[in-house]
Amino acid sequence: MATERITFDGHAGAPLAARLDLPEGPHLATALFAHCFTCSKDIAAARRIAGRLAMMGIAVLRFDFTGLGHSGGEFANTSFSSNVQDLHNAAAYLDARGMAPSLMIGHSLGGAAVLRAAGSIDSVRAVVTIAAPFDPAHVTQNFSDALDKIAEDGRAEVDLGGQTFTISQDFVQDVTSEKLESAISGLKRALLVMHAPRDSVVDISNATRIFTTAKHPKSFVTLDDADHLVSRASDAEYAAQVIAAWAGRYLDLPAPAPPPGAPEGVVRVAEADPDGFLQDVQSGPDHHMLADEPEAYGGSNRGMSPYGFLAAGLGACTSMTIRMYARRKGWPLDHVSVDVRHDKVHAQDAASGSTDKIDTFRRRITLEGDLSQEQCAKLLEIADKCPVHRSLERGAKVLTELV
């Protein structure tokens, strides 16, 4: 994933710091991500979701709202309405680059801002909220003990997550006067609501109200025991996978043309967990999988092993080849299954005469149907002609270059 560090003007003219995560392959669509209250564009959930979408060919712009993170301006002078305007400015920036956003994703209060903004951004086709409040005024619960002082003095410093922020009475008045019901019911975009039932910051009832207020097409996905910030890598990974799969249905992503010399496209493998062995495996814009190692070998066992993928390729190709031949012949093959086992055995066990170890793949093929012995024998012979089988037996040449 390539990342551009950029700036654009916010609602009051202050420069807003942003990251534009770009696909390494063809650019198929663009998403705009809005972070949670007093968070930043660099929280773990935002990074992981952006990475997953970029692997699908979807560029993602994530930025710090005015006065937060690396953006300019004074947070004390911002409001919910100014956050919405910052989103409009971000969309306008992308549009000017020929990358108008078709997907908007908002986390917590950013989700509420996205619900408000999306309906008036013509390019947007789909919206995702993560742990978003139905009523933006919900955010005042984070500093409820300071509301009287804010009302009396016009502003007050509050501690939020170990950081000090100045909250103004204008912010409180703006966020408490904001009602999203009409914006949600009139969204006219596909909506995915994601929320954790045990979210202790924004109760799950908020997701229920958003979902029931919205009109179809709409979807609801639980984040199980994730925390409000979706801080665990496994929870962020799950959210990213769901968003990536769901978004493809509504963004009508075109399949990229395969590069020369790779007729089946490119498989991109990227590290997902630098502390273990978990890998993201993306084949073109449509197919995502996880590769890993068993826990006994230092992995987290969240995906097939590399040799598992290799065995799966052999098994799939074998089954497809048998089916294709039987279909062409009109034979009564009802079902075919292939069990593949991989072992490292001494070459001398394979009658090669060498004392080294070689890879051995053992296939057990099950054919169901009213087949004669001659037909079964022929299909077993045809199994040896599957392309992956031939590639494994011939050996392969691997060319490597540093990008």
C-alpha positions as CSV (number, residue, x, y, z in Angstrom):
1,M,0.0,0.0,0.0
2,A,1.4,3.4,-1.1
3,T,0.5,6.4,1.1
4,E,0.6,10.1,0.2
5,R,0.8,12.6,3.0
6,I,-1.3,15.6,1.9
7,T,-3.1,18.7,3.3
8,F,-6.2,20.5,2.2
9,D,-8.1,23.4,3.7
10,G,-10.7,22.8,6.4
11,H,-13.9,24.6,7.0
12,A,-12.1,27.7,8.5
13,G,-9.1,27.7,6.1
14,A,-6.8,25.8,8.5
15,P,-4.7,23.1,6.8
16,L,-5.9,19.6,7.6
17,A,-3.4,16.8,7.7
18,A,-4.4,13.7,5.7
19,R,-3.2,10.3,4.4
20,L,-4.3,9.0,1.1
21,D,-3.8,5.3,1.0
22,L,-3.5,4.2,-2.6
23,P,-3.8,0.8,-4.2
24,E,-0.5,-0.5,-5.7
25,G,-2.6,-1.9,-8.6
26,P,-5.5,-0.3,-10.5
27,H,-7.5,2.4,-8.7
28,L,-11.1,1.3,-8.8
29,A,-12.9,3.6,-6.3
30,T,-12.3,6.0,-3.4
31,A,-13.4,6.0,0.2
32,L,-13.4,8.8,2.8
33,F,-12.9,7.9,6.5
34,A,-14.0,10.0,9.5
35,H,-12.4,9.2,12.8
36,C,-13.9,9.2,16.3
37,F,-14.3,12.1,18.7
38,T,-10.9,13.6,19.7
39,C,-9.1,10.6,17.9
40,S,-6.9,10.9,14.8
41,K,-6.6,9.5,11.4
42,D,-3.9,7.0,12.6
43,I,-5.9,4.9,15.0
44,A,-5.5,1.2,14.5
45,A,-9.0,0.6,13.1
46,A,-8.6,3.3,10.5
47,R,-5.2,2.0,9.4
48,R,-6.4,-1.6,9.0
49,I,-9.6,-0.7,7.2
50,A,-7.7,1.6,4.8
51,G,-5.1,-1.2,4.2
52,R,-7.8,-3.8,3.4
53,L,-9.7,-1.5,1.0
54,A,-6.5,-0.4,-0.7
55,M,-5.7,-4.1,-1.4
56,M,-9.2,-4.2,-3.1
57,G,-8.3,-1.3,-5.3
58,I,-10.1,1.3,-3.2
59,A,-8.1,4.4,-2.3
60,V,-8.8,5.8,1.2
61,L,-8.5,9.3,2.4
62,R,-8.3,9.6,6.2
63,F,-7.7,13.0,7.8
64,D,-7.5,14.8,11.2
65,F,-10.4,17.1,11.8
66,T,-9.6,20.7,12.6
67,G,-7.6,21.1,15.7
68,L,-6.8,17.4,16.1
69,G,-3.8,15.3,15.3
70,H,-1.5,17.1,12.9
71,S,-4.2,19.4,11.5
72,G,-4.2,23.1,12.1
73,G,-6.8,25.3,13.8
74,E,-8.2,25.4,17.3
75,F,-10.3,22.4,18.5
76,A,-12.0,24.8,20.9
77,N,-13.5,26.6,18.0
78,T,-14.9,23.5,16.3
79,S,-18.3,21.9,16.4
80,F,-20.2,18.9,15.0
81,S,-21.3,21.1,12.1
82,S,-17.7,22.1,11.4
83,N,-16.7,18.4,11.3
84,V,-19.4,17.9,8.7
85,Q,-18.0,20.8,6.7
86,D,-14.5,19.3,6.9
87,L,-15.9,16.1,5.4
88,H,-17.4,18.2,2.5
89,N,-14.0,19.8,2.0
90,A,-12.3,16.5,2.0
91,A,-14.8,15.2,-0.6
92,A,-14.2,18.3,-2.7
93,Y,-10.5,17.8,-2.6
94,L,-10.8,14.2,-3.8
95,D,-13.2,15.3,-6.5
96,A,-10.7,17.9,-7.8
97,R,-8.2,15.1,-8.1
98,G,-10.6,13.0,-10.2
99,M,-11.2,10.7,-7.2
100,A,-14.6,11.6,-6.0
101,P,-15.5,9.3,-3.0
102,S,-18.1,6.6,-3.6
103,L,-17.8,5.2,0.0
104,M,-17.8,7.0,3.3
105,I,-16.9,5.3,6.6
106,G,-17.4,6.9,10.0
107,H,-16.2,5.8,13.5
108,S,-18.2,6.9,16.6
109,L,-18.9,10.6,16.3
110,G,-17.3,10.5,12.9
111,G,-20.0,8.0,12.0
112,A,-22.7,10.5,12.9
113,A,-20.9,13.2,10.8
114,V,-20.8,10.8,7.9
115,L,-24.6,10.2,8.2
116,R,-25.1,14.0,8.1
117,A,-22.7,14.6,5.2
118,A,-23.2,11.7,2.9
119,G,-26.6,12.6,1.6
120,S,-25.3,15.9,0.1
121,I,-22.2,14.4,-1.6
122,D,-23.4,13.2,-5.0
123,S,-20.6,10.7,-5.7
124,V,-21.3,8.7,-2.5
125,R,-23.0,5.3,-3.1
126,A,-22.4,3.5,0.2
127,V,-22.0,4.5,3.9
128,V,-20.5,2.5,6.8
129,T,-20.9,3.5,10.5
130,I,-18.8,1.9,13.3
131,A,-20.0,2.4,16.9
132,A,-21.8,5.5,15.9
133,P,-24.3,7.4,18.1
134,F,-27.9,7.9,16.8
135,D,-27.9,11.3,18.6
136,P,-24.6,13.3,18.3
137,A,-25.4,14.8,21.7
138,H,-24.4,11.5,23.1
139,V,-20.8,12.7,23.0
140,T,-21.4,15.1,25.8
141,Q,-21.5,12.1,28.2
142,N,-17.7,12.0,27.9
143,F,-17.5,15.3,29.8
144,S,-20.9,15.5,31.6
145,D,-19.3,16.6,34.9
146,A,-18.0,19.7,33.1
147,L,-21.2,20.8,31.4
148,D,-22.2,23.3,34.2
149,K,-18.7,24.9,34.1
150,I,-18.8,25.1,30.3
151,A,-22.2,26.7,30.4
152,E,-21.1,29.2,33.1
153,D,-17.7,30.1,31.6
154,G,-18.4,29.6,28.0
155,R,-15.7,26.9,27.8
156,A,-13.7,24.5,30.0
157,E,-10.8,22.1,29.8
158,V,-11.7,18.4,30.1
159,D,-9.7,15.3,30.2
160,L,-10.5,12.8,27.5
161,G,-8.5,9.6,27.3
162,G,-5.5,11.2,29.1
163,Q,-5.5,14.3,26.9
164,T,-6.7,17.8,27.7
165,F,-9.2,19.4,25.3
166,T,-11.0,22.7,25.5
167,I,-14.8,22.3,25.0
168,S,-16.8,25.4,24.2
169,Q,-20.5,26.1,24.9
170,D,-20.9,26.6,21.2
171,F,-19.8,23.0,20.6
172,V,-22.3,21.8,23.3
173,Q,-25.2,23.8,21.8
174,D,-24.4,22.7,18.3
175,V,-24.1,19.0,19.0
176,T,-27.2,18.9,21.2
177,S,-29.3,20.7,18.6
178,E,-28.3,18.2,15.8
179,K,-30.9,15.6,15.0
180,L,-30.0,12.9,12.5
181,E,-33.4,11.1,12.0
182,S,-34.3,12.9,8.8
183,A,-30.8,12.6,7.4
184,I,-30.7,8.8,8.0
185,S,-34.2,8.1,6.7
186,G,-33.5,10.2,3.6
187,L,-29.9,8.9,3.1
188,K,-30.7,7.2,-0.2
189,R,-27.4,5.3,0.0
190,A,-26.6,1.7,0.9
191,L,-25.9,1.6,4.7
192,L,-23.8,-0.8,6.8
193,V,-24.2,-0.4,10.5
194,M,-21.4,-2.1,12.6
195,H,-21.6,-2.1,16.4
196,A,-20.4,-4.2,19.4
197,P,-23.1,-5.3,21.8
198,R,-20.8,-4.7,24.8
199,D,-19.7,-1.2,23.7
200,S,-19.5,0.7,27.0
201,V,-19.1,4.1,25.4
202,V,-21.9,4.1,22.8
203,D,-24.6,1.6,23.7
204,I,-25.8,-0.9,21.1
205,S,-29.3,0.7,21.2
206,N,-27.8,3.5,19.1
207,A,-27.1,1.1,16.3
208,T,-30.6,-0.3,16.5
209,R,-32.1,3.2,16.1
210,I,-29.9,4.0,13.1
211,F,-30.7,0.7,11.5
212,T,-34.5,0.9,12.0
213,T,-34.6,4.6,10.9
214,A,-32.7,3.9,7.6
215,K,-34.4,2.6,4.5
216,H,-33.1,-0.3,2.4
217,P,-30.6,-1.3,1.2
218,K,-29.2,-1.6,4.8
219,S,-27.2,-4.2,6.7
220,F,-26.2,-4.7,10.3
221,V,-23.1,-6.6,11.5
222,T,-22.2,-7.2,15.1
223,L,-18.6,-6.7,16.2
224,D,-19.2,-9.1,19.1
225,D,-16.9,-8.2,22.1
226,A,-14.9,-5.5,20.4
227,D,-14.3,-2.3,22.4
228,H,-15.5,1.1,21.3
229,L,-12.2,1.9,19.6
230,V,-12.0,-1.5,17.9
231,S,-8.5,-1.5,19.2
232,R,-7.7,-5.2,19.0
233,A,-6.1,-6.3,15.8
234,S,-8.5,-9.2,15.3
235,D,-11.6,-7.0,15.7
236,A,-10.2,-4.4,13.3
237,E,-9.3,-7.1,10.8
238,Y,-12.8,-8.6,11.0
239,A,-14.4,-5.2,10.5
240,A,-12.1,-4.5,7.6
241,Q,-13.0,-7.8,5.9
242,V,-16.7,-7.2,6.2
243,I,-16.5,-3.7,4.9
244,A,-14.4,-4.7,2.0
245,A,-16.7,-7.5,1.0
246,W,-19.9,-5.5,1.6
247,A,-18.6,-2.4,-0.3
248,G,-17.9,-4.4,-3.4
249,R,-21.6,-5.2,-3.8
250,Y,-22.6,-1.5,-3.9
251,L,-19.7,0.2,-5.6
252,D,-19.9,-1.9,-8.7
253,L,-16.1,-2.3,-8.9
254,P,-14.7,-3.1,-12.3
255,A,-12.3,-6.0,-12.4
256,P,-8.8,-4.8,-13.3
257,A,-7.2,-6.1,-16.4
258,P,-4.6,-8.7,-15.6
259,P,-1.0,-7.6,-16.2
260,P,1.0,-9.1,-19.1
261,G,2.3,-12.5,-18.3
262,A,-0.2,-13.1,-15.5
263,P,-3.4,-14.3,-17.2
264,E,-5.1,-15.0,-13.9
265,G,-4.2,-11.6,-12.4
266,V,-2.0,-10.9,-9.4
267,V,-2.1,-12.4,-6.0
268,R,-0.8,-9.9,-3.4
269,V,0.3,-11.1,0.0
270,A,0.9,-8.5,2.7
271,E,1.9,-8.9,6.3
272,A,-1.0,-8.4,8.7
273,D,0.6,-9.1,12.0
274,P,4.4,-8.3,12.4
275,D,4.4,-10.0,15.8
276,G,3.2,-13.3,14.3
277,F,2.9,-14.7,10.8
278,L,-0.6,-13.7,9.8
279,Q,-0.8,-12.6,6.1
280,D,-3.4,-10.9,4.0
281,V,-3.9,-12.6,0.7
282,Q,-5.8,-10.7,-2.0
283,S,-6.5,-12.0,-5.4
284,G,-7.6,-9.1,-7.6
285,P,-10.4,-7.0,-6.2
286,D,-12.8,-9.8,-5.3
287,H,-11.1,-12.5,-3.3
288,H,-9.5,-12.2,0.2
289,M,-8.1,-14.9,2.4
290,L,-5.8,-15.2,5.4
291,A,-2.6,-17.2,5.6
292,D,-1.0,-18.2,8.9
293,E,0.9,-20.8,10.7
294,P,-0.4,-23.1,13.5
295,E,0.1,-21.8,17.1
296,A,2.7,-24.6,17.7
297,Y,4.9,-22.8,15.1
298,G,4.4,-19.3,16.4
299,G,1.4,-18.4,14.4
300,S,-2.2,-17.7,15.4
301,N,-3.9,-20.4,13.3
302,R,-6.2,-17.9,11.6
303,G,-5.7,-19.1,8.1
304,M,-4.3,-21.9,6.0
305,S,-0.6,-22.5,6.0
306,P,1.3,-21.7,2.8
307,Y,1.6,-25.5,2.1
308,G,-2.2,-25.7,2.8
309,F,-2.8,-23.2,0.0
310,L,-0.5,-25.2,-2.3
311,A,-2.4,-28.4,-1.5
312,A,-5.7,-26.6,-2.0
313,G,-4.6,-25.5,-5.4
314,L,-3.8,-29.0,-6.4
315,G,-7.0,-30.4,-5.0
316,A,-9.2,-27.7,-6.7
317,C,-7.5,-28.1,-10.0
318,T,-7.8,-31.8,-9.8
319,S,-11.5,-31.7,-9.1
320,M,-12.2,-29.1,-11.8
321,T,-10.3,-31.1,-14.4
322,I,-12.2,-34.3,-13.6
323,R,-15.5,-32.4,-13.7
324,M,-14.7,-30.7,-17.0
325,Y,-13.8,-34.1,-18.7
326,A,-16.9,-35.9,-17.3
327,R,-19.1,-33.1,-18.4
328,R,-17.7,-33.1,-21.9
329,K,-18.2,-36.9,-22.2
330,G,-21.7,-36.8,-20.7
331,W,-20.7,-39.3,-18.0
332,P,-22.9,-39.6,-14.9
333,L,-20.5,-38.1,-12.4
334,D,-22.7,-36.8,-9.5
335,H,-19.9,-35.5,-7.2
336,V,-16.2,-35.4,-6.9
337,S,-14.0,-34.7,-3.9
338,V,-10.2,-34.6,-3.5
339,D,-8.3,-35.0,-0.2
340,V,-4.7,-33.8,-0.4
341,R,-2.0,-34.5,2.1
342,H,1.5,-33.0,1.9
343,D,4.6,-34.6,3.4
344,K,8.3,-34.2,3.3
345,V,9.7,-37.6,2.5
346,H,13.2,-38.9,1.8
347,A,13.7,-38.9,-1.9
348,Q,14.8,-42.5,-1.7
349,D,11.3,-43.4,-0.6
350,A,10.1,-41.9,-3.9
351,A,12.5,-44.2,-5.8
352,S,14.6,-41.2,-6.9
353,G,17.8,-42.6,-5.4
354,S,18.6,-39.3,-3.7
355,T,19.1,-39.1,0.1
356,D,17.5,-35.6,0.2
357,K,13.9,-34.9,1.2
358,I,11.3,-34.0,-1.4
359,D,7.8,-32.8,-1.3
360,T,5.1,-35.5,-1.8
361,F,1.4,-34.7,-2.3
362,R,-0.9,-37.6,-1.8
363,R,-4.4,-37.3,-3.4
364,R,-7.4,-39.4,-2.4
365,I,-10.1,-38.9,-5.0
366,T,-13.7,-39.8,-4.4
367,L,-16.1,-40.2,-7.4
368,E,-19.8,-40.5,-6.9
369,G,-22.2,-41.6,-9.6
370,D,-23.2,-44.5,-11.8
371,L,-19.8,-44.8,-13.3
372,S,-18.2,-47.9,-14.9
373,Q,-14.8,-49.2,-13.8
374,E,-13.4,-48.0,-17.1
375,Q,-14.8,-44.5,-16.6
376,C,-13.4,-44.3,-13.1
377,A,-10.0,-45.4,-14.4
378,K,-10.1,-42.8,-17.1
379,L,-11.1,-40.0,-14.7
380,L,-8.2,-41.1,-12.5
381,E,-5.9,-40.8,-15.4
382,I,-7.3,-37.4,-16.3
383,A,-6.6,-36.2,-12.8
384,D,-2.9,-36.4,-13.6
385,K,-3.4,-34.0,-16.4
386,C,-4.6,-31.1,-14.3
387,P,-2.4,-28.0,-14.9
388,V,-1.3,-27.6,-11.2
389,H,-0.3,-31.2,-11.1
390,R,1.8,-30.8,-14.1
391,S,3.4,-27.6,-12.7
392,L,4.3,-29.4,-9.5
393,E,5.8,-32.4,-11.3
394,R,7.8,-30.3,-13.8
395,G,9.0,-27.9,-11.2
396,A,8.8,-24.1,-11.5
397,K,11.1,-21.1,-11.9
398,V,10.6,-18.2,-9.4
399,L,11.8,-14.8,-10.5
400,T,12.2,-12.2,-7.8
401,E,12.8,-8.5,-7.9
402,L,13.0,-5.8,-5.3
403,V,10.4,-3.0,-5.8
